[in-house]
Amino acid sequence: MTVRRSFLRRLKLRYVLFIALLLSGIGPLAISGLVLMKQSEAILQSAERDDLIHKADVLAREVNDSLVGVRRQLQQLGSALLMAPGPPLPASPMAERLGSPWVQGYLARFLRDNPDLLALRVLDLAGVGPTYDARLAPADREVLQSAFDEAKAGRRVPAYRFIGATPAHVPLAAMAVPVRDQASGVWLIAEVLVRLHPIEDALQRGAQPEVGAFLIDRQGHPLWSSGRGREAERAILGSEQVQQFKARPMSSITQIGYDAGGRHHELVAQISAVDESGWWVVVHRPLAAAFARVDQLVVNALISTAVLVVLAFLVAYLVAGGASRPIQRLAETTHEIAAGNFGRRVEVEGPGLELANLAEDFNRMSLNLESHLQQLRQAAQANRELFIGSLRAFVAAVDAKDPYTRGHSERVAAVSRTIARQLGLAEEVQHKVWIGALLHDVGKIGVEDQILRKSGVLTPEEYEQMKLHTVMGSDILSRIEQLREMVPAVRWHHESWNGRGYPDGLKGEQIPLMARIVAVADCFDAITTTRPYQQAYSLQFAVETITKLTGSRFDAKVVTAFLRAFEAGDVRAACEAVGGRYEDEQVQEPARAAAPR
């Protein structure tokens, strides 16, 4: 057993994988199946689209031929009346000729010989002439009159009006055809109301259970429909393709989606123009029905391919199982090592000399990385502590110039971090606010001691000197790359929300958020600690004073965060954590608290 395991571990992995791939053959089989299936699918989809295009074109052509035939009959009828024997035109009014008895008989025979015509009128431009429309409803007469008015206005262009279905479900159309005598220039208009049996027959022949068809006028309004429901019709009429067709009529096929009955539907529609009347024929079919044969082909191909793949998979599984499990264990362990868990070790059992060597190399690498990382963490922590310690020593040196403000910077930094936390700032930003607040008075190192320690009110000249500590502090920090982000807290913590602060007179949102936070914390500590120019006041008075200054000196958002932190006890706890003390004998009701210098 030991000899066998040793042999398998020395066996190279590529031989194991070669045997597995050779026996399985899944890749070539799947690729060939997909290629054939895609090609067949494309052929069938193209055939379905061609069939839909053919149906729509046939319907449009039959509707067009039907209208053209009626128009030509009316043109022949009008020309015959204009050329009939009688007094010459225009000396003899056209109305007199149309009123002749022989004309009445001729029109009656014409109407009898064309049973699809429900009405016939031959009128001059004044609307006078024989009319045969005894069976028409008043609404139909209005449609005929509308077609007459349009033909009269257009003269050379026939007018068409679609009336819709009769109670017998037969579509009707009104057609007015202007006819002109070339010699005399006299016009007459031949008008009929025709039963469009060809339209109904064409639609019924082309309509299968899953196919819908309808007519649309030039404005995109539906005239006649057969087959699928109104939801599909509304989706097609509102589609971008129909809007484009209205601007530029051209046969096109498109795919449209719509929601109906709580479900989403997709359909394929072909739009074809009826040139004679300007109408359109639309034939549509659900996408699932249009590509049913395609779906069946895909299902059959998938089933046959799946059977072959399963057989190949069983063979490949038996061969590749022993090789895949060690690889999987190696991958899982190396992922954890890559994620930083250097304590994990790779243990590989199975064939393949490469796996054993790779496991050993990874274990050695993990140990080395773990050791180096620990050293880096220790060095980083030491550098961080050295950096923070250096900052605190520097700040302590500044505070030492004024014994009354000793610890002021630490307390302001602690309160600033508390406010930043209440504002929901990220931990990294909170730390930067803390450093900026810790260094906010670093510029006072350049202010004369007699000004810092003066117990009385500063003269205007002394106050101007004191105000320079913000500029001197920002100049100091701007020279240090690692501290440049904290410059706003140092330079602008004495700016006011109303723009009356110093040194730059910034206003509102112009003041960086870090500086607005430090300003509130600085004011709180200045009021609650003893200074050469004032006694320490109560915490409550400090809170009331800061609240009153909201909107004039301080940002309301920052003050709200400060008040929440104060009510929760976080402000006092933060100050006391860095050595702050608040005694009961603090002044409770001072006349006026001085602003921080």
C-alpha positions as CSV (number, residue, x, y, z in Angstrom):
1,M,0.0,0.0,0.0
2,T,2.9,2.3,0.9
3,V,4.6,1.6,-2.5
4,R,1.3,2.3,-4.4
5,R,0.7,5.6,-2.6
6,S,4.3,6.7,-3.3
7,F,3.8,5.8,-7.0
8,L,0.6,7.8,-7.3
9,R,2.2,10.8,-5.6
10,R,5.0,10.7,-8.1
11,L,2.7,10.4,-11.0
12,K,2.5,13.7,-12.9
13,L,-0.9,15.4,-12.9
14,R,-1.0,16.0,-16.6
15,Y,-1.3,12.3,-17.3
16,V,-4.3,11.9,-15.0
17,L,-6.0,14.9,-16.6
18,F,-5.2,13.6,-20.1
19,I,-6.9,10.3,-19.4
20,A,-10.0,12.0,-17.9
21,L,-10.4,14.3,-20.9
22,L,-9.8,11.5,-23.4
23,L,-12.5,9.3,-21.9
24,S,-15.0,12.0,-21.3
25,G,-15.1,14.0,-24.6
26,I,-17.7,16.3,-23.1
27,G,-16.2,19.4,-24.5
28,P,-16.2,18.5,-28.2
29,L,-19.7,16.9,-27.8
30,A,-21.2,20.0,-26.1
31,I,-19.6,22.4,-28.5
32,S,-20.7,20.5,-31.6
33,G,-24.2,20.2,-30.2
34,L,-24.5,23.9,-29.4
35,V,-23.2,24.9,-32.8
36,L,-25.7,22.7,-34.7
37,M,-28.5,23.7,-32.4
38,K,-27.7,27.4,-32.9
39,Q,-27.6,27.0,-36.7
40,S,-30.9,25.1,-36.8
41,E,-32.4,27.6,-34.5
42,A,-31.4,30.5,-36.7
43,I,-32.8,28.8,-39.8
44,L,-36.1,28.0,-38.2
45,Q,-36.4,31.5,-36.8
46,S,-35.7,33.0,-40.2
47,A,-38.4,30.7,-41.8
48,E,-41.0,31.8,-39.2
49,R,-40.3,35.4,-39.8
50,D,-40.5,34.9,-43.5
51,D,-43.8,33.2,-43.1
52,L,-45.2,36.1,-41.0
53,I,-43.9,38.6,-43.6
54,H,-45.6,36.7,-46.4
55,K,-48.9,36.6,-44.6
56,A,-48.9,40.3,-44.0
57,D,-47.8,41.1,-47.5
58,V,-50.5,38.9,-49.0
59,L,-53.2,40.5,-46.9
60,A,-52.0,44.0,-47.8
61,R,-51.9,43.1,-51.5
62,E,-55.4,41.6,-51.5
63,V,-56.8,44.6,-49.6
64,N,-55.1,47.0,-52.0
65,D,-56.2,45.1,-55.1
66,S,-59.8,45.1,-53.9
67,L,-59.8,48.9,-53.4
68,V,-58.0,49.5,-56.7
69,G,-60.7,47.4,-58.5
70,V,-63.6,49.4,-57.1
71,R,-61.8,52.7,-57.8
72,R,-61.3,51.7,-61.4
73,Q,-64.9,50.8,-61.8
74,L,-65.9,54.2,-60.4
75,Q,-63.5,56.0,-62.7
76,Q,-64.9,54.1,-65.8
77,L,-68.5,54.9,-64.6
78,G,-67.7,58.6,-64.2
79,S,-65.9,58.8,-67.6
80,A,-68.8,57.1,-69.3
81,L,-71.2,59.7,-67.9
82,L,-69.0,62.6,-68.9
83,M,-68.6,61.3,-72.5
84,A,-72.3,60.3,-72.9
85,P,-74.4,61.9,-75.7
86,G,-76.0,65.1,-74.7
87,P,-75.7,68.9,-74.7
88,P,-72.0,69.9,-74.6
89,L,-70.3,70.7,-71.3
90,P,-70.0,73.0,-69.6
91,A,-72.8,74.9,-71.5
92,S,-75.2,72.3,-70.2
93,P,-74.9,71.9,-66.3
94,M,-73.6,68.5,-65.1
95,A,-76.6,68.3,-62.8
96,E,-79.0,68.3,-65.8
97,R,-77.1,65.4,-67.5
98,L,-77.0,63.4,-64.3
99,G,-80.8,63.9,-64.0
100,S,-81.5,62.4,-67.4
101,P,-83.7,59.2,-67.3
102,W,-81.2,57.1,-69.1
103,V,-78.6,58.0,-66.5
104,Q,-80.9,56.9,-63.7
105,G,-81.4,53.5,-65.4
106,Y,-77.7,53.1,-66.1
107,L,-76.8,53.7,-62.5
108,A,-79.5,51.4,-61.3
109,R,-78.1,48.6,-63.5
110,F,-74.6,49.3,-62.3
111,L,-75.7,49.0,-58.7
112,R,-77.5,45.7,-59.4
113,D,-74.5,44.3,-61.2
114,N,-72.3,44.9,-58.2
115,P,-74.0,43.3,-55.1
116,D,-71.1,44.4,-52.8
117,L,-72.1,48.1,-53.4
118,L,-74.6,49.2,-50.7
119,A,-74.9,52.8,-52.0
120,L,-74.0,54.7,-55.1
121,R,-73.9,58.5,-55.6
122,V,-72.7,60.5,-58.7
123,L,-72.6,64.2,-57.8
124,D,-71.3,67.4,-59.3
125,L,-69.1,69.6,-57.2
126,A,-72.1,71.3,-55.8
127,G,-73.2,67.9,-54.4
128,V,-76.2,67.5,-56.8
129,G,-76.8,64.2,-58.5
130,P,-78.6,60.9,-58.3
131,T,-78.2,58.9,-55.1
132,Y,-79.0,55.2,-54.3
133,D,-78.6,54.8,-50.5
134,A,-82.1,53.8,-49.3
135,R,-80.7,51.1,-47.0
136,L,-78.2,53.3,-45.3
137,A,-78.2,54.5,-41.8
138,P,-77.8,58.3,-41.1
139,A,-74.2,57.6,-39.7
140,D,-73.3,55.9,-43.0
141,R,-74.6,58.9,-45.0
142,E,-72.4,61.2,-42.8
143,V,-69.4,59.1,-43.7
144,L,-70.2,59.3,-47.4
145,Q,-70.5,63.1,-47.1
146,S,-67.1,63.3,-45.4
147,A,-65.5,61.3,-48.2
148,F,-67.2,63.5,-50.8
149,D,-65.9,66.7,-49.1
150,E,-62.3,65.3,-49.0
151,A,-62.5,64.2,-52.7
152,K,-63.9,67.6,-53.7
153,A,-61.1,69.4,-51.9
154,G,-58.4,67.1,-53.2
155,R,-59.9,66.8,-56.7
156,R,-57.4,64.3,-58.2
157,V,-57.0,62.1,-55.1
158,P,-59.7,59.5,-54.2
159,A,-60.9,59.6,-50.6
160,Y,-61.4,56.5,-48.4
161,R,-63.4,56.1,-45.2
162,F,-63.6,52.8,-43.2
163,I,-67.0,52.4,-41.5
164,G,-66.3,49.2,-39.6
165,A,-68.4,46.1,-39.2
166,T,-72.1,45.9,-39.9
167,P,-74.4,43.8,-37.6
168,A,-73.6,40.9,-40.0
169,H,-69.9,41.4,-39.2
170,V,-69.0,42.6,-42.7
171,P,-66.5,45.5,-43.0
172,L,-67.7,48.6,-45.0
173,A,-65.8,51.4,-46.7
174,A,-66.8,54.6,-48.3
175,M,-64.9,55.6,-51.5
176,A,-65.2,58.9,-53.3
177,V,-63.4,59.1,-56.7
178,P,-63.2,62.5,-58.6
179,V,-63.4,62.2,-62.4
180,R,-62.7,65.1,-64.8
181,D,-63.7,65.7,-68.4
182,Q,-60.4,66.8,-70.1
183,A,-62.1,68.8,-72.9
184,S,-64.5,70.8,-70.7
185,G,-62.8,70.7,-67.4
186,V,-66.0,69.6,-65.7
187,W,-65.7,67.5,-62.6
188,L,-68.0,64.9,-61.1
189,I,-67.5,62.6,-58.0
190,A,-68.5,59.0,-58.1
191,E,-69.0,57.6,-54.6
192,V,-69.9,54.2,-53.2
193,L,-70.4,52.4,-50.0
194,V,-68.8,49.0,-50.6
195,R,-68.9,45.7,-48.6
196,L,-65.3,44.7,-48.2
197,H,-65.7,40.9,-48.5
198,P,-62.1,40.6,-49.8
199,I,-60.8,42.1,-46.6
200,E,-62.9,39.8,-44.4
201,D,-61.9,36.7,-46.5
202,A,-58.2,37.6,-46.6
203,L,-58.2,38.1,-42.8
204,Q,-60.0,34.9,-42.1
205,R,-57.7,32.9,-44.4
206,G,-54.6,34.4,-42.8
207,A,-55.9,34.1,-39.2
208,Q,-54.8,31.0,-37.4
209,P,-55.8,30.4,-33.8
210,E,-52.6,32.0,-32.5
211,V,-52.4,34.7,-35.3
212,G,-54.0,38.1,-35.1
213,A,-54.5,40.7,-37.8
214,F,-55.9,44.2,-38.1
215,L,-56.1,47.3,-40.2
216,I,-54.8,50.8,-39.2
217,D,-55.5,54.2,-40.8
218,R,-52.9,56.8,-41.6
219,Q,-53.1,58.3,-38.1
220,G,-52.4,54.9,-36.5
221,H,-56.0,54.3,-35.4
222,P,-57.4,50.7,-35.6
223,L,-60.1,50.1,-38.2
224,W,-60.7,46.4,-38.2
225,S,-59.2,43.5,-36.2
226,S,-59.4,39.7,-36.2
227,G,-57.7,37.1,-33.9
228,R,-55.8,38.0,-30.7
229,G,-57.1,40.3,-27.9
230,R,-57.1,44.1,-27.6
231,E,-54.1,44.1,-25.3
232,A,-51.8,43.0,-28.1
233,E,-53.4,45.5,-30.5
234,R,-52.9,48.4,-28.0
235,A,-49.2,47.3,-27.5
236,I,-48.6,47.3,-31.2
237,L,-50.3,50.6,-31.8
238,G,-48.3,52.3,-29.0
239,S,-45.0,50.8,-30.1
240,E,-42.1,52.8,-31.3
241,Q,-42.1,50.9,-34.6
242,V,-45.6,52.0,-35.5
243,Q,-44.7,55.6,-34.7
244,Q,-41.7,55.3,-37.1
245,F,-44.0,53.7,-39.7
246,K,-46.4,56.6,-39.5
247,A,-43.5,59.0,-40.4
248,R,-42.0,56.7,-43.1
249,P,-44.3,53.9,-44.3
250,M,-42.1,50.9,-45.0
251,S,-42.8,47.2,-44.5
252,S,-41.0,46.0,-41.3
253,I,-41.1,43.2,-38.8
254,T,-40.6,43.8,-35.1
255,Q,-40.8,42.2,-31.6
256,I,-43.0,43.9,-29.0
257,G,-43.6,43.1,-25.3
258,Y,-46.6,44.0,-23.2
259,D,-48.3,43.1,-19.9
260,A,-51.8,41.6,-19.7
261,G,-53.6,39.4,-17.2
262,G,-50.8,39.7,-14.7
263,R,-48.3,38.2,-17.2
264,H,-45.7,39.5,-19.6
265,H,-46.2,38.7,-23.3
266,E,-43.9,38.9,-26.3
267,L,-45.1,38.9,-29.9
268,V,-43.8,39.3,-33.4
269,A,-45.6,41.7,-35.7
270,Q,-45.2,42.5,-39.4
271,I,-46.5,45.8,-40.8
272,S,-47.3,46.2,-44.5
273,A,-48.7,49.2,-46.3
274,V,-51.9,49.3,-48.3
275,D,-50.8,51.9,-50.9
276,E,-54.2,52.6,-52.4
277,S,-55.8,53.9,-49.2
278,G,-52.8,54.7,-47.0
279,W,-54.0,52.0,-44.5
280,W,-51.7,49.4,-43.0
281,V,-52.1,45.7,-42.4
282,V,-50.6,44.3,-39.2
283,V,-50.2,40.5,-38.7
284,H,-48.9,39.4,-35.3
285,R,-48.2,36.2,-33.5
286,P,-47.1,35.4,-30.0
287,L,-43.4,34.9,-29.8
288,A,-43.8,31.5,-28.1
289,A,-46.1,30.4,-30.9
290,A,-44.0,31.9,-33.7
291,F,-40.9,30.0,-32.5
292,A,-42.7,26.9,-31.2
293,R,-40.8,24.7,-33.7
294,V,-37.6,26.4,-32.6
295,D,-38.3,25.6,-29.0
296,Q,-39.1,22.0,-29.8
297,L,-35.8,21.7,-31.7
298,V,-33.9,23.2,-28.8
299,V,-35.6,20.8,-26.3
300,N,-34.9,17.7,-28.5
301,A,-31.3,18.8,-29.0
302,L,-30.9,19.4,-25.3
303,I,-32.3,16.0,-24.4
304,S,-30.1,14.1,-26.8
305,T,-27.0,16.1,-25.8
306,A,-27.8,15.7,-22.1
307,V,-28.0,11.9,-22.5
308,L,-24.6,11.8,-24.1
309,V,-23.1,14.3,-21.6
310,V,-24.4,12.2,-18.7
311,L,-22.7,9.1,-20.1
312,A,-19.5,11.0,-20.7
313,F,-19.7,12.5,-17.3
314,L,-20.0,9.2,-15.6
315,V,-16.8,8.0,-17.2
316,A,-15.0,11.2,-16.5
317,Y,-16.2,11.3,-12.9
318,L,-14.6,7.9,-12.2
319,V,-11.3,8.9,-13.7
320,A,-11.1,12.6,-12.5
321,G,-12.6,12.1,-9.1
322,G,-9.3,11.1,-7.5
323,A,-7.5,14.1,-9.1
324,S,-10.1,16.7,-8.5
325,R,-10.5,16.3,-4.7
326,P,-6.9,17.1,-3.8
327,I,-7.1,20.1,-6.1
328,Q,-10.2,21.3,-4.4
329,R,-8.7,20.9,-1.0
330,L,-5.6,22.8,-2.2
331,A,-7.7,25.6,-3.7
332,E,-9.8,26.0,-0.5
333,T,-6.8,26.2,1.7
334,T,-4.8,28.6,-0.5
335,H,-7.9,30.9,-0.7
336,E,-7.9,31.2,3.1
337,I,-4.1,31.8,3.0
338,A,-4.6,34.5,0.4
339,A,-7.3,36.1,2.6
340,G,-4.8,36.4,5.4
341,N,-5.3,33.2,7.4
342,F,-1.6,32.3,7.3
343,G,-2.1,29.7,10.1
344,R,-3.7,27.2,7.7
345,R,-1.6,24.5,6.2
346,V,-2.2,22.6,2.9
347,E,-2.6,18.9,3.3
348,V,-2.8,17.0,0.0
349,E,-3.4,13.3,-0.5
350,G,-3.7,11.9,-3.9
351,P,-1.9,11.4,-7.2
352,G,0.4,14.0,-8.7
353,L,3.9,14.9,-7.8
354,E,3.2,18.5,-8.5
355,L,0.4,18.7,-5.9
356,A,2.8,17.4,-3.2
357,N,5.5,19.9,-4.1
358,L,3.0,22.7,-4.4
359,A,1.5,22.0,-1.0
360,E,5.0,22.1,0.6
361,D,5.8,25.4,-1.1
362,F,2.5,26.9,0.0
363,N,3.1,25.8,3.6
364,R,6.6,27.3,3.6
365,M,5.3,30.5,2.0
366,S,2.5,30.7,4.6
367,L,4.9,30.4,7.5
368,N,7.2,33.1,6.0
369,L,4.3,35.5,5.3
370,E,2.8,35.0,8.8
371,S,6.2,35.8,10.3
372,H,6.7,38.9,8.1
373,L,3.2,40.1,8.6
374,Q,3.5,39.9,12.4
375,Q,6.7,41.9,12.2
376,L,5.0,44.5,10.0
377,R,2.0,44.8,12.3
378,Q,4.3,45.3,15.3
379,A,6.4,47.9,13.4
380,A,3.2,49.7,12.2
381,Q,1.8,49.7,15.8
382,A,5.1,51.0,17.0
383,N,5.1,53.8,14.4
384,R,1.6,54.7,15.2
385,E,2.3,54.9,18.9
386,L,5.4,56.9,18.2
387,F,3.5,59.2,15.9
388,I,0.6,59.8,18.4
389,G,3.1,60.1,21.2
390,S,5.1,62.7,19.3
391,L,1.9,64.7,18.5
392,R,0.9,64.6,22.2
393,A,4.3,65.7,23.3
394,F,4.3,68.5,20.8
395,V,0.8,69.6,22.0
396,A,1.8,69.3,25.6
397,A,4.7,71.6,24.9
398,V,2.3,74.1,23.4
399,D,-0.2,73.8,26.3
400,A,2.7,74.2,28.7
401,K,3.1,77.8,27.6
402,D,-0.2,78.5,29.4
403,P,-0.6,76.5,32.6
404,Y,-4.3,77.4,32.7
405,T,-5.0,75.6,29.4
406,R,-3.0,72.5,30.2
407,G,-4.8,69.4,28.8
408,H,-7.1,71.7,26.7
409,S,-6.1,70.2,23.4
410,E,-6.6,66.6,24.7
411,R,-10.1,67.5,25.9
412,V,-11.0,69.2,22.7
413,A,-9.8,66.2,20.7
414,A,-11.8,63.8,22.8
415,V,-15.0,65.9,22.5
416,S,-14.4,66.4,18.7
417,R,-14.2,62.6,18.2
418,T,-17.4,62.2,20.2
419,I,-19.2,64.7,18.0
420,A,-17.8,63.1,14.8
421,R,-19.1,59.7,16.0
422,Q,-22.6,61.1,16.6
423,L,-22.5,62.5,13.1
424,G,-22.0,59.0,11.8
425,L,-18.6,59.7,10.2
426,A,-16.4,56.7,9.3
427,E,-13.8,55.5,11.9
428,E,-11.0,56.8,9.8
429,V,-12.5,60.2,9.5
430,Q,-13.1,60.3,13.3
431,H,-9.4,59.6,13.8
432,K,-8.4,62.5,11.5
433,V,-10.8,64.8,13.4
434,W,-9.2,63.7,16.6
435,I,-5.7,64.6,15.3
436,G,-6.9,67.9,13.9
437,A,-8.5,68.8,17.2
438,L,-5.4,67.7,19.1
439,L,-3.3,70.1,17.0
440,H,-5.8,72.9,16.6
441,D,-3.9,75.4,18.9
442,V,-0.4,74.3,17.7
443,G,0.1,77.9,16.3
444,K,0.1,79.3,19.8
445,I,3.7,78.2,20.0
446,G,4.5,81.4,18.1
447,V,2.3,83.7,20.3
448,E,4.0,85.7,23.1
449,D,3.6,84.3,26.6
450,Q,2.3,87.6,28.0
451,I,-0.5,87.6,25.6
452,L,-1.4,83.9,26.3
453,R,-1.4,84.4,30.1
454,K,-3.0,87.8,30.2
455,S,-5.8,87.8,32.8
456,G,-7.6,90.8,31.4
457,V,-9.2,91.6,28.1
458,L,-6.7,91.7,25.2
459,T,-6.1,95.0,23.5
460,P,-6.9,95.2,19.7
461,E,-3.2,94.8,18.9
462,E,-2.9,91.8,21.2
463,Y,-6.1,90.2,19.9
464,E,-4.7,90.5,16.3
465,Q,-1.5,88.8,17.5
466,M,-3.6,86.0,19.1
467,K,-5.6,85.5,15.9
468,L,-2.4,84.7,14.1
469,H,-2.1,81.4,15.9
470,T,-4.5,79.8,13.3
471,V,-2.4,80.9,10.4
472,M,0.9,80.0,12.0
473,G,-0.5,76.5,12.9
474,S,-1.7,75.8,9.4
475,D,1.7,76.9,8.0
476,I,3.4,74.5,10.4
477,L,1.2,71.5,9.4
478,S,1.2,72.2,5.7
479,R,4.9,71.4,5.6
480,I,4.2,67.9,7.0
481,E,2.8,65.6,4.3
482,Q,1.1,63.3,6.8
483,L,-0.7,66.2,8.6
484,R,-1.9,68.3,5.7
485,E,-5.4,66.8,5.9
486,M,-5.7,68.3,9.4
487,V,-4.9,71.8,8.3
488,P,-8.6,72.8,8.1
489,A,-9.1,72.1,11.8
490,V,-6.1,74.3,12.7
491,R,-6.7,77.2,10.4
492,W,-10.5,77.6,10.5
493,H,-11.7,76.4,13.9
494,H,-12.3,80.1,14.8
495,E,-14.5,80.8,11.7
496,S,-18.2,81.5,12.3
497,W,-21.2,80.2,10.5
498,N,-22.3,83.8,9.8
499,G,-18.9,84.7,8.2
500,R,-17.7,86.9,11.1
501,G,-14.9,84.6,12.2
502,Y,-11.2,84.6,11.5
503,P,-8.7,84.3,9.8
504,D,-10.5,84.2,6.3
505,G,-14.1,85.1,7.1
506,L,-15.5,81.8,5.7
507,K,-19.2,81.4,5.9
508,G,-21.6,78.4,6.2
509,E,-20.7,75.3,4.2
510,Q,-17.5,77.1,3.1
511,I,-16.1,76.1,6.5
512,P,-14.8,72.5,6.4
513,L,-16.8,70.1,8.6
514,M,-13.7,69.2,10.6
515,A,-13.2,72.9,11.6
516,R,-16.9,73.2,12.5
517,I,-16.7,70.2,14.8
518,V,-13.5,71.5,16.5
519,A,-15.1,74.9,17.0
520,V,-17.9,73.5,19.1
521,A,-15.6,71.3,21.1
522,D,-13.1,74.2,21.7
523,C,-15.9,76.5,22.9
524,F,-17.2,73.9,25.3
525,D,-13.8,73.4,26.9
526,A,-13.1,77.1,27.0
527,I,-16.3,77.8,29.0
528,T,-16.0,74.8,31.4
529,T,-12.3,75.3,32.4
530,T,-10.6,78.1,34.3
531,R,-8.7,80.6,32.2
532,P,-6.6,83.7,33.2
533,Y,-9.5,85.8,32.0
534,Q,-12.5,83.8,33.5
535,Q,-13.5,81.2,36.0
536,A,-14.9,77.8,34.9
537,Y,-18.6,77.8,34.3
538,S,-21.1,74.9,34.6
539,L,-21.6,72.3,31.9
540,Q,-25.2,73.2,31.6
541,F,-24.3,76.9,31.0
542,A,-21.8,75.8,28.4
543,V,-24.5,73.8,26.6
544,E,-26.9,76.7,26.7
545,T,-24.3,79.1,25.4
546,I,-23.4,76.8,22.5
547,T,-27.1,76.3,21.7
548,K,-27.7,80.1,21.6
549,L,-24.8,80.5,19.2
550,T,-26.3,78.0,16.8
551,G,-26.8,79.6,13.4
552,S,-24.6,82.6,14.1
553,R,-21.3,81.0,15.1
554,F,-21.9,77.3,15.0
555,D,-23.4,74.8,12.4
556,A,-26.8,73.6,13.6
557,K,-26.0,70.0,12.4
558,V,-22.8,69.9,14.5
559,V,-24.5,71.4,17.6
560,T,-27.3,68.8,17.3
561,A,-24.8,66.0,17.3
562,F,-23.0,67.6,20.3
563,L,-26.3,67.9,22.3
564,R,-27.1,64.3,21.6
565,A,-23.7,63.2,22.8
566,F,-23.9,65.5,25.9
567,E,-27.4,64.1,26.9
568,A,-26.0,60.6,26.5
569,G,-23.1,61.4,28.9
570,D,-20.5,60.8,26.2
571,V,-19.1,64.3,26.3
572,R,-18.3,64.3,30.0
573,A,-17.0,60.7,29.8
574,A,-14.7,61.6,27.0
575,C,-13.3,64.6,28.8
576,E,-12.8,62.8,32.1
577,A,-11.1,60.0,30.2
578,V,-8.2,62.4,29.3
579,G,-8.0,64.0,32.8
580,G,-10.8,66.6,32.7
581,R,-12.5,67.4,36.0
582,Y,-15.8,69.3,36.6
583,E,-16.4,70.4,40.2
584,D,-19.7,71.4,41.8
585,E,-18.3,74.8,42.8
586,Q,-18.0,75.9,39.1
587,V,-19.7,79.2,38.4
588,Q,-23.4,78.4,37.7
589,E,-24.8,81.7,36.5
590,P,-22.0,84.0,35.0
591,A,-22.9,87.2,33.4
592,R,-21.1,86.4,30.2
593,A,-18.7,83.6,29.1
594,A,-15.8,84.7,27.1
595,A,-15.2,83.2,23.7
596,P,-12.1,80.9,23.3
597,R,-9.0,82.7,22.2
